[in-house]
Amino acid sequence: MSYEKVAQAEEKVIGTKQTLKALEDGIVKELYVASDADYKVIYKVIALAEKNDVPTIKVQSMKKLGKACGIDVSAATVAILK
């Protein structure tokens, strides 16, 4: 279900840097974080999402998250925009 929602989202940002910027701009509706991502990479994203009361959904695989976004590489985070 989560991967399908990511795949169907019209407006999304992929990757930690872009997700952080979108969270700072206050335009994130939902955040998807891969459970197998390195914590050092994603902890700032998770902290900012909690601070901004953005729902965070954990998914199992970076590879599957990237594939759901239509890219050939893994993705640690994906943000669905408002």
C-alpha positions as CSV (number, residue, x, y, z in Angstrom):
1,M,0.0,0.0,0.0
2,S,2.7,2.5,1.0
3,Y,4.7,1.9,-2.2
4,E,1.6,2.3,-4.3
5,K,0.8,5.6,-2.7
6,V,4.3,6.9,-3.4
7,A,4.1,5.7,-7.0
8,Q,0.7,7.4,-7.5
9,A,1.6,10.7,-5.9
10,E,1.8,13.5,-8.5
11,E,4.0,15.8,-6.5
12,K,6.8,14.4,-4.5
13,V,10.5,15.0,-3.8
14,I,13.0,12.1,-3.6
15,G,16.1,12.0,-1.5
16,T,17.3,13.3,1.8
17,K,18.5,16.8,0.8
18,Q,15.3,17.6,-1.2
19,T,13.1,16.2,1.5
20,L,14.8,18.4,4.2
21,K,14.3,21.5,2.0
22,A,10.6,20.7,1.5
23,L,10.1,20.1,5.3
24,E,11.8,23.4,6.0
25,D,9.5,25.1,3.5
26,G,6.4,23.4,5.2
27,I,5.1,21.8,2.0
28,V,5.3,18.1,3.0
29,K,2.0,16.2,3.5
30,E,3.6,12.7,4.3
31,L,7.1,11.4,4.7
32,Y,8.2,7.9,3.7
33,V,11.5,6.6,5.2
34,A,13.2,3.4,4.3
35,S,13.9,1.2,7.4
36,D,17.2,0.0,5.9
37,A,18.5,3.5,5.4
38,D,21.5,4.6,7.5
39,Y,20.3,6.5,10.6
40,K,23.1,9.1,10.1
41,V,21.5,10.0,6.8
42,I,17.9,10.2,7.9
43,Y,17.8,11.4,11.5
44,K,17.6,15.1,10.6
45,V,14.6,14.4,8.3
46,I,12.8,12.4,11.0
47,A,13.4,15.0,13.6
48,L,12.2,17.8,11.4
49,A,9.1,15.8,10.4
50,E,8.3,15.2,14.1
51,K,8.8,18.9,14.9
52,N,6.4,19.9,12.0
53,D,3.8,17.2,12.9
54,V,4.3,15.5,9.5
55,P,3.1,11.8,9.4
56,T,6.1,9.5,8.9
57,I,5.6,6.1,7.3
58,K,8.4,3.5,7.5
59,V,8.8,1.2,4.5
60,Q,11.1,-1.8,4.4
61,S,13.4,-1.2,1.4
62,M,15.4,1.8,0.0
63,K,15.5,-0.1,-3.3
64,K,11.7,-0.6,-3.5
65,L,11.1,3.0,-2.5
66,G,13.3,4.2,-5.3
67,K,11.6,1.9,-7.7
68,A,8.2,3.2,-6.6
69,C,9.4,6.7,-7.5
70,G,10.4,5.5,-11.0
71,I,14.2,5.8,-10.4
72,D,16.8,3.1,-10.9
73,V,18.6,3.8,-7.6
74,S,17.7,3.5,-4.0
75,A,15.9,6.3,-2.0
76,A,16.2,6.7,1.7
77,T,13.4,9.3,1.9
78,V,10.5,10.5,-0.2
79,A,8.1,13.3,0.7
80,I,4.6,13.6,-0.7
81,L,3.9,17.3,-1.1
82,K,0.7,19.2,-0.2
